[in-house]
Amino acid sequence: MTVGELAKPFSISLPAISKHLKVLEDAGLLKREKDGRMYRCVLDATQLIGPARWIARYSLLWREQLDELADYLKSDERGGKSG
């Protein structure tokens, strides 16, 4: 898509969209390809594989920890607060 096409659904200025796209480009998530006189933006989602693996690895641990915290808070509410 062109920058204009990407910007269309948003209510922010074209320069603001360009700044956001520059951040994505610097992070390696977006590539700009020349198509005649226009530049097209192409998503490169391969950069997200590493973070996705990291999140998947820790999500079970986080879920278990949050479940334990929820159980503790529920039992504390039923038993009255000490202190």
C-alpha positions in Angstrom: 0.0 0.0 0.0 1.1 3.6 -0.4 1.4 5.9 2.5 -1.8 7.7 1.4 -3.7 4.4 1.3 -2.4 3.4 4.8 -3.3 6.9 6.2 -6.9 6.9 4.8 -8.7 5.2 7.7 -6.9 7.3 10.3 -7.8 10.8 11.5 -4.2 12.0 11.9 -2.1 13.9 9.4 0.0 12.4 6.6 3.3 13.6 8.3 2.2 11.8 11.5 1.5 8.6 9.6 4.9 8.9 7.9 6.6 9.3 11.3 4.9 6.1 12.5 5.9 4.3 9.4 9.5 5.4 9.8 9.6 3.9 13.3 8.3 0.6 11.8 10.8 0.8 9.0 13.7 1.4 11.5 12.5 -1.6 13.5 12.7 -3.7 10.3 8.9 -4.4 10.2 8.3 -2.3 7.1 10.0 -2.0 3.8 9.4 0.7 1.2 9.6 -0.5 -2.4 9.6 1.9 -5.4 6.8 1.3 -7.8 7.2 3.8 -10.7 7.0 7.3 -9.0 5.3 5.9 -5.9 6.7 4.1 -2.9 4.7 1.1 -1.6 5.0 -0.1 2.0 5.3 -3.8 2.6 5.0 -5.5 6.0 7.9 -7.8 6.9 6.4 -9.8 9.8 9.4 -12.1 10.0 10.8 -9.6 12.5 8.0 -10.6 14.9 8.9 -14.3 15.0 11.5 -13.9 17.8 9.2 -11.7 20.1 6.3 -14.1 19.4 8.3 -17.1 20.5 9.4 -15.2 23.7 5.8 -14.3 24.5 4.6 -17.9 23.9 7.3 -19.2 26.1 6.4 -17.0 29.1 2.7 -16.7 28.6 1.9 -20.0 30.5 4.1 -18.9 33.4 2.4 -15.5 33.5 -1.1 -17.0 33.2 -0.3 -19.4 36.2 1.1 -16.5 38.3 -1.9 -14.3 37.5 -4.3 -17.1 38.3 -2.6 -17.7 41.7 -2.7 -13.9 42.4 -6.5 -13.9 41.5 -7.1 -16.9 43.8 -5.1 -15.2 46.6 -7.1 -11.9 46.2 -10.4 -13.8 46.2 -9.5 -15.7 49.4 -8.3 -12.5 51.0 -11.7 -10.8 50.2 -13.6 -13.7 51.8 -11.4 -14.0 54.8 -11.3 -10.3 55.6 -8.2 -8.1 55.4 -5.7 -8.3 58.1 -3.7 -5.3 59.3 
